[in-house]
Amino acid sequence: MAINQSYLKMMTESDAADLISNDFKVLGAAAKKLAGHAVRLGSLGFGTSFLKWVASFAAIYLLILDRTNWKSNILTGLLIPYIFFTLPSILFDIFRGEVGKWIAFVGVVLRLFFPKRFPEWLELPAVLILLIVVAPSLYADTVRGDWIGVVICLLIAGYLLQEHIRAAGGFRDAFTKPGGISNTVGIIILFVYPVWAIVLYIL
């Protein structure tokens, strides 16, 4: 009888050790999976942030370049909402705070009372700062960080590319005319962030 009790005790201890060992294996597998998912999400988040920087600076580059074949300023003006939706949060928060308010205030005062001293090339950047400052939170916080803002950016990029190719006289001329290559490449870069963001939303 004592032998059976000893045997059962050994079996119980062996089973307990096996259970603990299995639990540690499950915990190890879960930790590896969690680390893998964290790395994947982190890389995706870094990729999205990086592409947002690239897209916003491509739009700013086109805004500064101002050597397009567009026949009206309406198309150039479309870069303003694109920058509004793609500007990285750190810069957006700076311009939405006291810094942006002072810039907008000085710009409005100069434009109203000293129009001759206000350069024409500063009008659109001033409009961008003013838009960032006065935009309701619905647009600045909700739409800007939602898929709606991404779709708006994609539509703007598509429309600008279409009008640029039409103004250049065709797809080939958009790449061969003087100044056309830089503008065309800049507009194509505008597609990168919204396409990436939409793919992430779908996945």
For each residue, the residues with C-beta under 8 A, 3 or more apart:
1: 4 5
2: 5 6
3: 6 7
4: 1 7 8
5: 1 2 8 9
6: 2 3 9 10
7: 3 4 10 11
8: 4 5 11 12
9: 5 6 12 13
10: 6 7 13 14
11: 7 8 14 15
12: 8 9 15 16
13: 9 10 16 17
14: 10 11 17 18
15: 11 12 18 19
16: 12 13 19 20
17: 13 14 20 21
18: 14 15 21 22
19: 15 16 22 23
20: 16 17 23 24
21: 17 18 24 25
22: 18 19 25 26
23: 19 20 26 27
24: 20 21 27 28
25: 21 22 28 29
26: 22 23 29 30
27: 23 24 30 31
28: 24 25 31 32
29: 25 26 32 33
30: 26 27 33 34
31: 27 28 34 35
32: 28 29 35 36
33: 29 30 36 37
34: 30 31 37 38
35: 31 32 38 39
36: 32 33 39 40
37: 33 34 40 41
38: 34 35 41 42
39: 35 36 42 43
40: 36 37 43 44
41: 37 38 44 45
42: 38 39 45 46
43: 39 40 46 47
44: 40 41 47 48 200
45: 41 42 48 49
46: 42 43 49 50
47: 43 44 50 51 196
48: 44 45 51 52 193 196 197 200
49: 45 46 52 53 88
50: 46 47 53 54
51: 47 48 54 55 192 193 196 197
52: 48 49 55 56 86 88 193
53: 49 50 56 57 88
54: 50 51 57 58 189 192 193
55: 51 52 58 59 82 86 153 189 190 192 193 194
56: 52 53 59 60 83 86 87 88 91
57: 53 54 60 61
58: 54 55 61 62 186 189 190
59: 55 56 62 63 79 82 83 86 190
60: 56 57 63 64 79 83
61: 57 58 64 65 186
62: 58 59 65 68 76 79 183 186 187 190
63: 59 60 66 76 79 80 83 124 125
64: 60 61
65: 61 62 68 182 183 186
66: 63 76 121
67: 179 182 183
68: 62 65 75 76 164 167 179 183
69: 164 167 168 177 180 183
70: 73 75 76 163 164 167
71: 167
72: 75
73: 70 76 77
74: 77 78
75: 68 70 72 78 159 160 163 164
76: 62 63 66 68 70 73 79 124
77: 73 74 80 124 127
78: 74 75 81 82 156 159 160
79: 59 60 62 63 76 82 83 124 156 160
80: 63 77 83 84 124 127 128 131
81: 78 84 85 131 152 156
82: 55 59 78 79 85 86 153 156 157 190
83: 56 59 60 63 79 80 86 87 128
84: 80 81 87 128 131 132 135 144
85: 81 82 143 144 149 150 152 153
86: 52 55 56 59 82 83 153 193
87: 56 83 84 91 92 95 132
88: 49 52 53 56 91 92
89: 92 93
90: 93 94
91: 56 87 88 94 95
92: 87 88 89 95 96 132 140 144
93: 89 90 96 97
94: 90 91 97 99 100
95: 87 91 92 99 100 103 129 132 133
96: 92 93 100 132 133 135 140
97: 93 94 100 101
98: 101 102
99: 94 95 102 103
100: 94 95 96 97 103 104 129 132 133
101: 97 98 104 105 133
102: 98 99 105 106
103: 95 99 100 106 107 126 129
104: 100 101 107 108 126 129 130 133 134
105: 101 102 108 109
106: 102 103 109 110
107: 103 104 110 111 118 122 126 129 130
108: 104 105 111 112 126 130
109: 105 106 112 113 114
110: 106 107 113 114 115 117 118
111: 107 108 114 115 118 123 126
112: 108 109 115
113: 109 110
114: 109 110 111 117 118
115: 110 111 112 118
116:
117: 110 114
118: 107 110 111 114 115 122 123
119: 122
120: 123
121: 66 124
122: 107 118 119 125 126
123: 111 118 120 126 127
124: 63 76 77 79 80 121 127 128
125: 63 122 128 129
126: 103 104 107 108 111 122 123 129 130
127: 77 80 123 124 130 131
128: 80 83 84 124 125 131 132
129: 95 100 103 104 107 125 126 132 133
130: 104 107 108 126 127 133 134
131: 80 81 84 127 128 134 135
132: 84 87 92 95 96 100 128 129 135 140
133: 95 96 100 101 104 129 130
134: 104 130 131
135: 84 96 131 132 139 140
136: 139 140
137: 140 141 142
138: 141 142 143
139: 135 136 142 143 144
140: 92 96 132 135 136 137 143 144
141: 137 138 144 145
142: 137 138 139 145 146
143: 85 138 139 140 146 148 149
144: 84 85 92 139 140 141 149
145: 141 142 149
146: 142 143 149 150
147: 150 151 197 198 201
148: 143 151 152
149: 85 143 144 145 146 152 153
150: 85 146 147 153 154 193 194 197 198 201
151: 147 148 154 155 194 198
152: 81 85 148 149 155 156
153: 55 82 85 86 149 150 156 157 190 193 194
154: 150 151 157 158 191 194 195 198
155: 151 152 158 159
156: 78 79 81 82 152 153 159 160 190
157: 82 153 154 160 161 187 190 191 194
158: 154 155 161 162 191
159: 75 78 155 156 162 163
160: 75 78 79 156 157 163 164 187 190
161: 157 158 164 165 184 187 188 190 191
162: 158 159 165 166
163: 70 75 159 160 166 167
164: 68 69 70 75 160 161 167 168 174 183 184 187
165: 161 162 168 170 171 174 184
166: 162 163 169
167: 68 69 70 71 163 164
168: 69 164 165 173 174 177 180 184
169: 166 173 174 177
170: 165 173 174
171: 165 174 175
172: 175 176
173: 168 169 170 176 177 180
174: 164 165 168 169 170 171 177 180 183 184
175: 171 172 180 181 184
176: 172 173 180 181
177: 69 168 169 173 174 180
178:
179: 67 68 182 183
180: 69 168 173 174 175 176 177 183 184
181: 175 176 184 185
182: 65 67 179 185 186
183: 62 65 67 68 69 164 174 179 180 186 187
184: 161 164 165 168 174 175 180 181 187 188
185: 181 182 188 189
186: 58 61 62 65 182 183 189 190
187: 62 157 160 161 164 183 184 190 191
188: 161 184 185 191 192
189: 54 55 58 185 186 192
190: 55 58 59 62 82 153 156 157 160 161 186 187 193 194
191: 154 157 158 161 187 188 194 195
192: 51 54 55 188 189 195 196
193: 48 51 52 54 55 86 150 153 190 196 197
194: 55 150 151 153 154 157 190 191 197 198
195: 154 191 192 198 199
196: 47 48 51 192 193 199 200
197: 48 51 147 150 193 194 200 201
198: 147 150 151 154 194 195 201 202
199: 195 196 202 203
200: 44 48 196 197 203
201: 147 150 197 198
202: 198 199
203: 199 200
